């Protein structure tokens, strides 16, 4: 919904709100967006990764990742501030290196249940 004052301001500038709003929304979105990692070779093992970056190199959903953290299957995060969480890159890379070959696509969270169905 567009506020009346906003419409008036846009009309005064001779630009429609439809021309202005998507540009502003896209700029806000790009400002807060992390760029995904193209490969794990680009990860500095001494660095820290935010959740989106972790999920770019370990392809599970955010809820699966957090369930794995709670259960101890995935590395514990580091709190940088009350609203900022990150993971040590070396811990995430070690997790990737230790994924069993037979379960390459599996998270290993329910390995015992997967064995029963084979």
VENDASUL-V507294 format. One line per field, one symbol per residue. phi: phi as a letter, one per 40 degrees, with the letter a starting at -180 (. if undefined). psi: psi as a letter, one per 40 degrees, with the letter a starting at -180 (. if undefined). burial: # if it has 24 or more other C-alpha atoms within 12 Angstrom, else .. A space follows every 50 residues. Layout:
phi: ???
psi: ???
burial: ???
This chain:
phi: .bcdcccccccccgbccccccccccccccccbbcccccacccccdccbbc dcccccbbcbcccccccccccgcbcccbccadbbbabccccccccccccc dcbdcccgcbcccccccc
psi: hhidddddddddefhidddddddddddddddehihihdiedehhdeaihi ddddddeggiidddddddddeediiiihhdidehiiihdddddddddehi defdeieedfdddddde.
burial: ................#......................#..#....### #########.....##.......####........########.##.... ......###.........
